[in-house]
Amino acid sequence: MITAIDKETLTFLGKKKLTFNQFAMCLLLYHKDVAGVIQYTAEVGYLTGGTILNTQGKEINELDDLIERGIVQYVFRDKSDAQSLDNYSVTEKFTKGFMDRYKDAAEEFWKQYPDTFFIQGEEKRIARAVDYDEYAEKYIKIITYDFNRHLIMMNNIKVQLQKSRYALMGIIKYITSRPYENQEENVTKRSRSY
């Protein structure tokens, strides 16, 4: 769920001249979110999007605009020739500059996370004993749509390192435990009390 849109995302949308609907389409395609695609096409119908003005000032639907500008490419045509989201994929024009920052964030967190942790205070384990690509994919999925989650997680690890040079658990277990949720909830409660 998108809970916040940061300045970098808004800047990206402005530079690429993407509507929010186009942005949602691209994110579904990028993540190959089959369940999301099925839900989107079931609730919205075949994908054409709303009508917008293209770079020449001509009315065009949002999907055709993405294809025309090379942000989305046609992968295959199904038997019904329907415009279904799973017939398309995003190009580097979408991923470069937007999704790259999430890859950089995953790498930053990986480098910051402690090397080892202890089980019951005795048995030393390697905290990053996992395939980096598997870790990065999970990390990006967790922080995508809200870059503040990355900042919260980085802060949590810095605080932990000030207390001890060891991790609390393995890196995958840590990121999938969603340590940012309590802090997001506390921020929401504080903002409601004003």
C-alpha positions in Angstrom: 0.0 0.0 0.0 1.3 3.5 -0.8 1.4 5.4 2.5 3.4 8.4 1.4 4.9 9.9 -1.7 8.3 11.6 -1.1 9.7 14.5 -3.0 12.0 12.3 -5.1 9.0 10.3 -6.3 7.1 13.5 -7.2 10.2 14.9 -9.0 10.5 11.6 -10.9 6.8 11.7 -11.9 7.2 15.4 -13.0 10.4 14.7 -15.1 8.8 11.6 -16.8 5.4 13.3 -17.0 3.6 10.3 -15.5 0.1 10.3 -14.1 -0.5 8.4 -10.9 -2.4 5.8 -12.9 0.6 5.3 -15.2 2.9 5.1 -12.2 0.8 2.4 -10.7 0.8 0.5 -14.0 4.6 0.7 -14.2 5.0 -0.5 -10.6 2.8 -3.5 -11.1 4.7 -4.4 -14.2 8.1 -3.8 -12.6 7.3 -6.1 -9.7 5.6 -8.7 -11.9 2.9 -8.6 -9.3 0.6 -11.2 -10.7 -2.0 -10.9 -7.9 -2.0 -7.1 -8.3 -2.3 -7.4 -12.1 -5.3 -9.7 -11.7 -6.9 -7.5 -9.2 -6.3 -4.4 -11.3 -7.7 -5.8 -14.5 -10.7 -7.3 -12.6 -11.6 -4.0 -10.9 -10.5 -1.6 -13.7 -11.1 -3.8 -16.7 -8.8 -4.1 -19.7 -6.0 -1.6 -19.5 -6.4 1.5 -21.5 -6.2 4.2 -18.8 -7.7 7.6 -19.0 -7.2 9.9 -21.9 -4.3 12.4 -21.7 -2.5 14.7 -24.1 0.7 13.3 -25.5 3.8 15.3 -26.3 2.3 16.5 -29.6 -0.9 17.7 -27.8 -3.0 14.8 -29.2 -5.4 12.9 -27.0 -4.1 9.3 -26.3 -4.9 6.7 -23.6 -2.4 6.4 -20.8 -1.0 3.0 -21.8 -0.5 4.0 -25.4 1.3 7.1 -24.2 3.7 4.9 -22.1 4.4 2.7 -25.1 4.9 5.7 -27.4 7.4 7.2 -25.0 9.3 3.9 -24.6 8.5 3.5 -20.9 6.5 0.4 -21.4 6.9 -2.2 -24.1 4.6 -4.7 -25.6 5.7 -8.3 -24.7 3.1 -10.5 -26.4 -0.4 -10.5 -27.7 -2.8 -13.0 -26.2 -5.5 -14.8 -28.2 -8.2 -12.3 -27.4 -5.9 -9.4 -28.4 -7.0 -7.8 -25.1 -5.0 -5.0 -23.5 -4.1 -6.9 -20.3 -1.4 -5.6 -18.0 0.5 -8.9 -18.2 1.1 -8.4 -21.9 3.6 -5.5 -21.2 6.8 -4.8 -19.3 8.6 -1.6 -18.2 11.8 -0.5 -19.9 14.9 1.0 -18.5 13.3 4.4 -19.0 11.2 3.6 -15.9 13.7 1.6 -13.8 16.7 3.9 -14.3 16.5 6.8 -12.0 13.5 5.5 -10.0 14.0 1.9 -9.0 17.8 2.4 -8.9 17.5 4.4 -5.7 15.9 1.4 -4.0 18.8 -0.8 -5.2 21.2 1.7 -3.7 19.2 1.7 -0.4 19.3 -2.1 -0.3 23.1 -1.9 -0.7 23.5 0.8 1.9 21.5 -1.3 4.5 23.5 -4.4 3.6 26.8 -2.6 4.3 25.5 -1.1 7.5 24.0 -4.4 9.0 26.3 -6.1 11.5 28.2 -9.2 10.4 27.3 -11.5 13.3 24.7 -12.2 15.9 24.4 -14.5 18.8 21.8 -17.2 19.6 21.0 -17.2 23.4 24.1 -15.1 24.0 26.4 -18.0 23.1 26.4 -19.3 19.6 27.8 -16.9 17.1 26.1 -16.8 13.7 26.7 -14.9 10.4 24.0 -12.3 10.1 24.2 -11.9 6.4 24.4 -15.6 5.5 22.0 -15.2 2.6 22.2 -14.7 -1.2 22.6 -10.9 -1.7 20.1 -10.8 -4.7 17.5 -12.6 -2.6 18.0 -10.2 0.2 17.9 -7.1 -2.1 14.7 -8.2 -3.7 13.0 -8.6 -0.3 14.4 -5.4 1.0 13.2 -3.4 -2.1 9.7 -4.9 -1.8 9.5 -3.9 1.8 10.6 -0.3 1.4 9.1 0.5 -2.0 6.5 3.2 -2.1 7.8 4.7 1.2 11.5 5.6 1.2 11.1 6.7 4.8 11.0 3.0 5.8 14.6 2.7 4.6 15.6 5.8 6.7 13.9 4.3 9.8 15.6 1.0 9.3 19.0 2.6 8.8 18.4 4.6 12.0 17.4 1.5 13.9 20.6 -0.3 12.9 22.8 2.8 13.8 21.1 2.8 17.3 21.7 -0.9 17.6 25.4 -0.5 16.6 25.8 2.2 19.3 24.6 -0.4 21.9 26.5 -3.4 20.5 28.5 -4.2 17.4 26.3 -7.3 16.9 23.0 -7.8 15.1 19.9 -9.0 16.9 19.0 -11.6 14.2 19.8 -12.6 10.6 19.3 -9.8 8.1 16.3 -11.5 6.3 14.5 -12.1 9.5 15.1 -8.6 10.6 13.8 -6.9 7.4 10.8 -9.2 7.2 9.9 -8.4 10.8 9.1 -4.9 9.5 10.8 -3.0 12.3 9.6 0.3 10.9 5.9 -0.4 11.6 5.9 0.6 15.3 7.6 3.9 14.5 5.2 4.6 11.7 2.3 3.9 14.0 3.8 6.2 16.7 4.2 9.0 14.2 0.6 8.6 13.1 -0.7 8.6 16.7 1.3 11.7 17.6 0.0 13.6 14.5 -3.6 12.7 15.4 -3.2 14.1 18.9 -2.6 17.7 17.7 
